[in-house]
Amino acid sequence: MATKTVCNGTPEKFWRHKIALQRRSGLSQRAFCLRSGLVPGTFAWWKSQLKRRERRRPAGAGFIPVRMVPRPPTCGAFDVQLRNGRRIQVPCPFDADSLRELVAILEEAAC
């Protein structure tokens, strides 16, 4: 007997649905599988796999909706002293790549 093809959704959703139907039916797993055209061994395997996944998942695990809120800068500026003694003041927030480039140029100019 061939395994049922999953048309909509994932195999996990398919088997969760079939397992729930079997529980509500009052039939044994074997009787339910025979009546539904399912392979009893495959049904039992999925049932054990899904049970194992549930045991590994911590209570309350899952996706939690998150809303990102822009945060104001936590500082006004940075004072940076270069190796050559020059100091520059960098406003906050700043672009790190631009700052790296500026520092490299200023450090080179000292040589």
Buried (B, 14 or more C-beta within 10 A) or exposed (E): EEEBEEEEEEEEEBBBEBBEEBEEEEBEBEEBBBEBEBBBEBBEEBBEEBEEEEEEEEEEEEEEEEEEEEEEEEEEEEEBEEEEEEEBEBEEEEEEEEBEEBBEEBEEEEE
